[in-house]
């Protein structure tokens, strides 16, 4: 198992924050369009991964990708999160016919309570951009390599686009701000850096999908163990 690592931001997800997280992705037209694009990219990534039969959704958050994962008949879905409140909100908010197909698991992405090669694929949306420490990313990637048999689908923020350039300017402004305003829990990573980390952890980069090429920071990578 991987080392015990706790991210500061993850401590906030009590019942109230978990509910707010669910509602955030339904709030307004822009959020709904963004969610639809997330689902579109995720569906393509699953196809590139040969439509895995056993999928670990980690972190599953409020379960917003469970209906997508349930589109494949007979797929075994493990919805896992470090937060018990997130799992509870997911179970109450997603369609009942979907929820009954999901095995819920409270576990850390750094120390997954599953045996080696337990799932065909790990589906990890919107976590890696929270991890600024390279050693923590490597610990997570190696744990993913241990638990997955074939593939990993992971999203994160990368550089080389307009949004990343604009955020870099914002971070320079925050550098001189008081500590309570300079706390950072989201990171833009150089694509070359994270791709080297994927390879170091034992993965082959099968493909990547950009949210909006050259404009948005979000990128989905499809990684293979073979």
C-alpha positions as CSV (number, residue, x, y, z in Angstrom):
1,X,0.0,0.0,0.0
2,X,1.0,3.6,-0.6
3,X,2.1,6.1,2.1
4,X,-0.4,7.9,4.3
5,X,-0.8,11.3,2.6
6,X,-3.6,13.7,3.5
7,X,-4.3,16.8,1.3
8,X,-5.4,19.9,3.2
9,X,-8.3,20.7,0.9
10,X,-9.9,17.2,1.4
11,X,-10.6,18.0,5.0
12,X,-13.4,20.4,4.1
13,X,-15.8,17.8,2.6
14,X,-18.3,17.4,5.4
15,X,-22.0,17.0,4.6
16,X,-22.5,20.7,3.8
17,X,-19.5,20.9,1.5
18,X,-20.4,17.6,-0.2
19,X,-23.9,18.9,-1.0
20,X,-22.4,22.3,-2.2
21,X,-20.0,20.3,-4.5
22,X,-23.0,18.4,-6.0
23,X,-24.9,21.7,-6.7
24,X,-21.9,23.5,-8.1
25,X,-21.8,21.4,-11.3
26,X,-25.5,22.1,-11.8
27,X,-25.4,25.8,-11.2
28,X,-26.1,27.8,-14.3
29,X,-25.7,27.3,-18.0
30,X,-21.9,27.5,-18.1
31,X,-21.5,24.8,-15.4
32,X,-23.9,22.5,-17.2
33,X,-22.2,23.0,-20.5
34,X,-18.8,22.3,-18.8
35,X,-20.2,19.1,-17.2
36,X,-21.5,18.0,-20.6
37,X,-18.0,18.5,-22.1
38,X,-16.5,16.6,-19.2
39,X,-18.8,13.7,-19.9
40,X,-18.1,13.8,-23.6
41,X,-14.3,13.6,-23.0
42,X,-14.7,10.9,-20.4
43,X,-16.8,8.8,-22.7
44,X,-14.2,9.0,-25.4
45,X,-11.5,8.1,-22.9
46,X,-13.4,5.0,-21.8
47,X,-13.7,4.0,-25.5
48,X,-9.9,4.5,-25.9
49,X,-9.5,2.2,-22.9
50,X,-11.5,-0.5,-24.6
51,X,-14.6,0.0,-22.5
52,X,-13.2,-1.5,-19.3
53,X,-15.5,-4.0,-17.5
54,X,-14.4,-3.2,-13.9
55,X,-13.9,0.5,-13.2
56,X,-12.8,2.3,-10.0
57,X,-14.1,5.8,-9.9
58,X,-11.7,7.6,-7.5
59,X,-12.5,10.1,-6.2
60,X,-16.1,9.8,-7.2
61,X,-17.2,13.0,-5.4
62,X,-21.0,13.4,-5.7
63,X,-21.1,10.6,-8.3
64,X,-21.7,12.8,-11.3
65,X,-19.9,10.3,-13.6
66,X,-21.8,7.3,-12.3
67,X,-24.6,7.5,-15.0
68,X,-21.8,7.6,-17.7
69,X,-20.0,4.6,-16.2
70,X,-23.3,2.8,-16.0
71,X,-24.0,3.2,-19.8
72,X,-22.1,-0.1,-20.4
73,X,-24.3,-3.0,-19.5
74,X,-22.8,-5.3,-16.9
75,X,-20.0,-3.0,-16.0
76,X,-18.8,-3.3,-12.4
77,X,-18.4,0.1,-10.8
78,X,-16.6,0.9,-7.6
79,X,-17.4,4.4,-6.4
80,X,-14.7,5.4,-4.0
81,X,-13.9,8.6,-2.1
82,X,-11.9,9.7,0.9
83,X,-15.0,11.5,2.2
84,X,-17.9,9.5,3.7
85,X,-20.1,12.5,3.2
86,X,-19.4,12.6,-0.5
87,X,-20.3,8.9,-0.8
88,X,-23.6,9.6,1.1
89,X,-24.5,12.6,-1.1
90,X,-23.7,10.6,-4.2
91,X,-25.9,7.7,-3.1
92,X,-28.8,10.0,-2.5
93,X,-28.5,12.3,-5.5
94,X,-27.8,9.9,-8.4
95,X,-30.6,7.9,-10.1
96,X,-31.6,4.9,-8.0
97,X,-31.1,2.4,-10.9
98,X,-27.5,3.7,-11.2
99,X,-26.7,3.7,-7.5
100,X,-27.7,0.1,-7.1
101,X,-25.0,-0.9,-9.5
102,X,-22.2,1.0,-7.6
103,X,-20.2,-0.6,-4.9
104,X,-19.2,2.2,-2.5
105,X,-15.8,2.3,-0.9
106,X,-14.4,4.9,1.5
107,X,-10.6,5.0,0.8
108,X,-7.7,7.3,0.1
109,X,-6.3,7.6,-3.4
110,X,-2.9,7.3,-1.9
111,X,-3.6,4.0,-0.1
112,X,-6.4,2.2,-1.9
113,X,-8.1,-0.5,0.1
114,X,-8.1,-3.0,-2.8
115,X,-5.6,-5.7,-3.8
116,X,-3.1,-5.6,-6.7
117,X,-4.7,-5.6,-10.2
118,X,-8.1,-5.4,-8.7
119,X,-9.8,-3.3,-11.5
120,X,-9.5,-3.0,-15.2
121,X,-9.3,0.8,-15.1
122,X,-9.1,3.6,-12.6
123,X,-11.2,6.7,-13.6
124,X,-9.8,9.7,-11.8
125,X,-11.4,13.1,-12.7
126,X,-10.5,16.4,-11.0
127,X,-8.0,15.3,-8.4
128,X,-4.5,15.6,-9.8
129,X,-4.7,19.3,-10.3
130,X,-5.0,19.6,-6.5
131,X,-1.6,17.9,-5.9
132,X,1.3,20.3,-6.2
133,X,4.0,18.1,-4.6
134,X,5.7,15.9,-7.1
135,X,6.4,13.2,-4.5
136,X,2.7,13.0,-3.7
137,X,1.8,12.7,-7.4
138,X,4.3,9.9,-7.8
139,X,2.9,8.1,-4.7
140,X,-0.6,8.4,-6.2
141,X,0.4,7.2,-9.6
142,X,2.3,4.2,-8.3
143,X,-0.7,3.3,-6.2
144,X,-2.9,3.5,-9.4
145,X,-0.4,1.4,-11.2
146,X,-0.6,-1.2,-8.4
147,X,-4.4,-1.4,-8.4
148,X,-5.3,-1.2,-12.1
149,X,-4.8,-4.1,-14.5
150,X,-4.9,-2.2,-17.8
151,X,-5.5,1.5,-17.8
152,X,-5.9,4.8,-15.9
153,X,-8.0,7.8,-17.1
154,X,-6.9,11.0,-15.3
155,X,-7.7,14.7,-15.7
156,X,-5.6,17.6,-14.7
157,X,-4.5,21.2,-15.6
158,X,-1.7,21.6,-18.0
159,X,0.2,24.6,-19.4
160,X,0.5,25.8,-23.0
161,X,-2.9,27.4,-23.3
162,X,-4.5,30.8,-22.7
163,X,-6.1,29.9,-19.4
164,X,-2.8,28.7,-17.9
165,X,-1.1,31.9,-19.0
166,X,-3.8,33.9,-17.3
167,X,-3.7,31.9,-14.1
168,X,0.1,32.2,-14.0
169,X,-0.4,36.0,-13.9
170,X,-2.9,35.6,-11.0
171,X,-0.5,33.4,-9.0
172,X,2.2,36.1,-9.3
173,X,-0.2,38.5,-7.8
174,X,-1.0,36.1,-5.0
175,X,2.7,35.7,-4.1
176,X,2.7,39.0,-2.3
177,X,-0.7,38.6,-0.6
178,X,-1.3,37.8,3.1
179,X,-1.1,34.1,3.9
180,X,-4.9,33.6,4.2
181,X,-5.2,34.8,0.6
182,X,-2.2,33.1,-0.9
183,X,-3.2,29.5,0.0
184,X,-3.1,27.4,-3.2
185,X,-4.8,24.1,-3.7
186,X,-4.9,24.0,-7.5
187,X,-1.9,23.7,-9.7
188,X,-1.1,24.0,-13.4
189,X,1.5,21.5,-14.4
190,X,3.8,21.6,-17.4
191,X,2.7,18.9,-19.7
192,X,6.3,17.6,-20.2
193,X,6.6,17.3,-16.4
194,X,3.5,15.3,-15.8
195,X,4.1,13.1,-18.8
196,X,7.5,12.2,-17.5
197,X,5.9,11.3,-14.2
198,X,3.4,9.0,-15.9
199,X,6.3,7.2,-17.6
200,X,8.3,7.0,-14.4
201,X,5.3,5.4,-12.6
202,X,5.3,2.7,-15.3
203,X,2.6,3.9,-17.6
204,X,2.5,4.4,-21.4
205,X,0.6,7.5,-22.6
206,X,-2.0,6.1,-25.0
207,X,-3.6,9.5,-25.8
208,X,-4.8,12.8,-24.4
209,X,-8.0,14.8,-24.9
210,X,-8.2,18.6,-24.4
211,X,-11.3,20.3,-23.0
212,X,-10.8,23.2,-25.5
213,X,-7.4,23.0,-27.3
214,X,-5.1,26.0,-26.8
215,X,-7.6,27.7,-24.6
216,X,-8.6,25.6,-21.5
217,X,-6.3,24.0,-19.0
218,X,-8.2,20.8,-18.6
219,X,-6.7,17.7,-20.2
220,X,-7.7,14.1,-19.9
221,X,-4.9,11.5,-20.3
222,X,-5.5,7.8,-21.1
223,X,-2.7,5.8,-19.7
224,X,-1.9,2.1,-20.3
225,X,0.1,-0.4,-18.3
226,X,1.1,-2.2,-21.4
